[in-house]
Amino acid sequence: MLTREQKKVEIENLSNRLVRSKSLFLVRFLGMKVEDAVSLRKELRATQSEIKVVKNTLFQRALKENEEVASALEGQDFAGPNAVVFSYEDPSATAKVIFESAKKIEPMEIRFGWLDGSLLNKEDVQKLATLPSKPELQAKLLGTLQAPMSQVVRLMNEVPSGLVRTLNAKKEASA
C-alpha cells in the first residue's frame, strides 16, 4: 500500500512524463511473461520510449494536471491492469514496436492512444504503426530534393560527352 506522500510523488512523475511525451499508448498486459516484458522495454528504449505499469487512479489524477491529454482521453475505460507507453520522439516507431509486440505476445492488448491532442483507437494505432519512421521519411525527402539537381548535373555532363562522342565518330570515319 502506497502512502499519501508516495502517491503524490508517483502522480508528479506521471505528470512529468505526460508533459515530455509526444504521444502515449495504453496497453493491457495481464499475463505477460517477464522475458516478454523485459524484451518490450528494451525495444521501446531504442525508440526513445518507455513503458510504465500504472495504478489507474494515480494515472487519472496525473491526467487532470495535463488538460490537453485529459480532454482527449475523457470517457475512456481505464479498468483492469494497464501499462502506459510514453513516446518521447517518433510516435510511429513506438507504435510499430507496440503493434509487433502485441502480435508476438498473446496476452498483450492495445487499448487506445493519444497523439497531438487526438484520441487514437486500436485501429488508429495500427495505421500509425504502418507509417514510415522519421528517418525513412527524411531519406525519401532528401531523395526527392536531390533528383532535380542530379538531373541538371547529368544534363550538363551530357553536352561535353556528346561533343566528345561526335568528334570520336568523325575521327573513326576519317580513319
Secondary structure, 3 states (H helix, E strand, C coil): CCCHHHHHHHHHHHHHHHHHCCEEEEEECCCCCHHHHHHHHHHHHHCCEEEEEECHHHHHHHHHCCHHHHHHHCCCCCCCCEEEEEECCCHHHHHHHHHHHHHHCCCCEEEEEEECCEEECHHHHHHHHHCCCHHHHHHHHHHHHHHHHHHHHHHHHHHHHHHHHHHHHHHHHHC
